[in-house]
Amino acid sequence: MTGTRRWGGRGAVLGLGALWWWAVLRLVVVPGAGVLEATVVAGGGG
């Protein structure tokens, strides 16, 4: 059970990191990137 909990936490961290990097890339690449991406980038670290 402990192993499952550990991987669940790592999966959450990796998922949030991927979301953050996706938002950063959208802000850089897409001229019309909006408030959602800026909020994600401002709210977390990758």
C-alpha positions in Angstrom: 0.0 0.0 0.0 2.9 2.4 0.8 4.3 1.9 -2.7 1.0 2.8 -4.3 0.7 6.0 -2.2 4.3 7.0 -3.1 3.7 6.6 -6.9 0.3 8.4 -6.6 2.1 11.4 -5.1 4.8 11.3 -7.8 2.2 11.0 -10.5 0.4 14.1 -9.2 3.7 16.1 -9.1 4.6 15.0 -12.6 1.2 15.8 -13.9 1.2 19.3 -12.4 4.7 19.9 -13.7 3.6 18.8 -17.2 0.6 21.2 -16.9 2.9 24.0 -15.9 5.3 23.5 -18.8 2.4 23.2 -21.3 1.1 26.6 -20.1 4.6 28.1 -20.4 5.0 26.8 -24.0 1.5 28.1 -24.9 2.4 31.6 -23.6 5.6 31.6 -25.6 4.4 30.0 -28.9 0.7 31.0 -29.2 0.2 34.8 -29.7 -3.4 34.5 -28.4 -2.7 32.6 -25.2 -4.9 33.9 -22.5 -5.6 34.3 -18.8 -5.8 30.5 -18.1 -2.2 29.9 -19.2 -1.0 33.0 -17.4 -2.8 31.9 -14.2 -1.3 28.4 -14.3 2.2 29.8 -14.8 1.9 32.4 -12.1 0.5 29.8 -9.6 3.1 27.1 -9.8 6.6 26.1 -10.6 7.9 23.5 -13.0 
